[in-house]
Amino acid sequence: MRCKIKISEQLAVIGFSDFSSSALAYPAISTIFIDKHVVGVHAADMLVDKIEGKAVEQKMVDVGFKLIARETT
């Protein structure tokens, strides 16, 4: 079913993780980019601490993000 909604004029669409297919879609989808390497480093550090028997508390880590604005916003 088509609703004939004009993307970016009537409805903004945004994705997460900046998959390469987001840029190839029509219209190209705006996304939020988060550096997976930075997330992985923090997760690995916590895992190593846990394996070594250290107390690992739940915490929030700011890894930053970047808006990749394309045609849907």
C-alpha positions as MATLAB code, in Angstrom:
seq = 'MRCKIKISEQLAVIGFSDFSSSALAYPAISTIFIDKHVVGVHAADMLVDKIEGKAVEQKMVDVGFKLIARETT';
ca = [
       0.000    0.000    0.000;
       1.362    3.389   -0.945;
       0.432    6.398    1.148;
       1.958    8.981   -1.189;
       3.836   10.601    1.671;
       6.687   12.841    0.563;
       9.742   11.783    2.527;
      11.632   14.749    4.018;
       8.813   17.118    3.074;
       6.041   15.459    5.113;
       7.979   12.842    7.090;
      11.592   12.669    8.248;
      13.188    9.209    8.428;
      16.423    8.385   10.234;
      18.240    5.092   10.729;
      20.926    3.875   13.100;
      24.414    2.428   12.485;
      24.980    3.997    9.049;
      24.722    0.779    7.051;
      26.056    1.236    3.511;
      22.626    0.361    2.122;
      21.288    3.561    3.731;
      23.169    5.625    1.164;
      21.994    3.381   -1.683;
      18.278    3.524   -0.816;
      15.978    5.935   -2.606;
      15.715    8.389   -1.110;
      19.051    8.005    0.700;
      18.338    7.475    4.419;
      19.848    9.764    7.047;
      21.491    7.813    9.859;
      23.266    8.105   13.187;
      26.865    6.838   13.073;
      28.484    5.405   16.206;
      32.080    4.168   16.056;
      31.714    0.425   16.678;
      35.446    0.132   17.378;
      35.180    2.505   20.350;
      32.157    0.582   21.681;
      34.067   -2.685   21.270;
      37.119   -1.387   23.138;
      34.990   -0.368   26.122;
      33.140   -3.702   26.088;
      36.391   -5.676   25.838;
      37.919   -3.739   28.737;
      34.912   -4.576   30.904;
      35.039   -8.233   29.839;
      38.739   -8.535   30.690;
      38.093   -6.999   34.109;
      35.271   -9.500   34.682;
      37.485  -12.440   33.630;
      40.222  -11.236   35.987;
      37.724  -11.256   38.858;
      37.510   -7.504   39.256;
      34.230   -5.870   40.234;
      32.512   -4.664   37.082;
      29.694   -2.212   37.619;
      27.170   -1.153   35.044;
      28.122    2.271   33.727;
      27.272    4.695   30.967;
      30.016    5.464   28.468;
      29.764    8.368   26.051;
      31.180    7.146   22.751;
      29.856   10.089   20.766;
      27.901    9.989   17.537;
      27.634   11.723   14.191;
      24.527   12.558   12.183;
      24.894   11.541    8.541;
      22.259   13.757    6.931;
      20.977   12.496    3.597;
      17.743   12.940    1.654;
      15.280   11.768    4.357;
      15.784   14.647    6.796;
];
